[in-house]
Amino acid sequence: MFGPSAPTGRGLGEGVLLGIGIVAACHVAHRLSARMREAARFLGGFFGPIRVRDAILLAAVSGIAEEMCFRGALWPQLGLVGTSFLFAICHVVPVRELAGYPIFAFFAGIVFGFLRERTGSVWPCAAAHATVNALNLAWIGAAERGRAPAPPPPPSPALPGIAPSESPMPPPPDPPQGLPPIPETPDSFPVTVWRYDLRLEISGTDRETLPQCLEHEQLAIFQYVARPHVYEEIGKGLFVFAESFDEPLAAFPNDLATLSAYLFQPLTGIEVAERYVDEETTDDVRAWKIVANRGEWVKVPLVVPPPEEGRFVVEMDREDTEVLAAHWREYPRWFQDAMRFKYPRLRDL
């Protein structure tokens, strides 16, 4: 489990120095590679502003346990390459930002394996592994603590003569049946209909934990969809909210932000304002994309092209880049990163 030789002070010192060297290489790669910066930001969002004490504790537990397994128990059966390959496989994370993590883990396993062969003990490997984890976790935590709170998003343009409500809707009580209101036929035209759409796909344990988290939340959508029905749909893995109103649902972005606070994924919703000049004819459509992540939300207008054959088509991936550029510094960093990846011309902002 710990190798054939007893650990020595020199061997442990070599392990610590090796760990510092790996972290230094990580810092250099972070400066040179956009992918490394993207991975660091993702890990920062996952761990949050982790404290140094907690970073050291997590590093010690993970470093010792993993080295006992890979460079200890499995070493006689798999050797240098086999344990390094398995070490890499165990570091596969199914998110785009960490696609290169297994490659880093493979080469780290090779380096730890050479140290194990040199010293004959697993303990120097554990010292190197724990040093890498501790310094990198502390680095990530410091970066998260240094981020300033995001300013509120810029206001969205409205249809001529129709402005969205600026005051948030107070928490509504749950209706007995949770049915959406029946739109009334307007007395005169033009009239604007506000449509909202959210498609939330949930997997894993989130299907069970999210309803528990929402028990103490008063979401505005609970006024239009009964709370038990929302929980039932979440338990099935897919909740869809698609409703229309005769005035803006001002609390919709806040609902998305609340949901995103309990999930490790951004949420996207759509707000569409459609103006009718009579019961069947639309003369103007405005649309906004609302993205929520870790309790924050951003709202940006979408480009709605001129109608074809009398029909407006709203595409949720056609952000108005002119508005993005004009309000760039007001957006939180996670949203800027996503837009830079999508629109290369924004990378210079």
CORHU-V574511 format. One record per backbone hydrogen bond with DSSP energy under -0.5 kcal/mol. CO is the residue of the C=O (numbers start at 1). NH is the residue of the N-H. If there is no record, write none. Layout:
CO,NH
CO,NH
This chain:
2,122
8,12
9,13
10,14
11,15
12,16
13,17
14,18
15,19
16,20
17,21
18,22
19,23
20,24
21,25
22,26
23,27
24,28
25,29
26,30
27,31
28,32
29,33
33,37
34,38
35,39
36,40
37,41
38,42
39,43
40,44
41,45
42,46
43,47
44,48
48,50
51,55
52,56
53,57
54,58
55,59
56,60
57,61
58,62
59,63
60,64
61,65
62,66
63,67
64,68
65,69
66,70
67,71
67,72
68,73
69,74
72,75
72,76
74,78
75,79
78,82
79,83
80,84
81,85
82,86
83,87
84,88
85,89
86,90
88,91
89,92
91,93
93,95
95,98
96,99
98,101
100,104
101,105
102,106
103,107
104,108
105,109
106,110
107,111
108,112
109,113
110,114
111,115
112,116
113,117
114,118
115,119
116,120
120,5
122,126
123,127
124,128
125,129
126,130
127,131
128,132
129,133
130,134
131,135
132,136
133,137
134,138
135,139
136,140
137,141
138,142
139,143
140,144
141,145
142,146
144,147
159,162
178,226
181,183
191,276
193,195
193,274
194,245
195,272
196,243
197,270
198,200
198,241
199,201
200,239
203,206
204,207
205,208
205,209
206,210
208,212
209,213
210,214
211,215
212,215
213,216
214,217
217,219
219,222
220,223
221,224
221,225
222,175
226,230
227,231
228,232
229,233
230,234
231,235
232,236
233,237
233,238
234,237
237,202
239,200
240,242
241,198
243,196
245,194
248,250
249,252
251,255
252,256
253,257
254,258
255,259
256,260
257,261
258,262
259,262
260,263
260,294
267,292
268,199
269,290
270,197
271,288
272,195
272,274
273,275
273,286
274,193
274,276
275,283
275,284
276,190
276,191
281,277
281,278
284,275
286,273
287,302
288,271
289,291
289,300
290,269
291,298
292,267
293,296
296,293
298,291
300,289
301,320
302,304
303,305
307,309
308,311
311,308
313,315
314,316
315,318
317,319
318,303
319,321
320,324
321,325
322,326
323,327
325,328
327,330
327,331
328,331
332,336
333,337
334,338
335,339
336,340
337,341
338,342
339,343
342,344
343,346
344,347
345,348
346,349
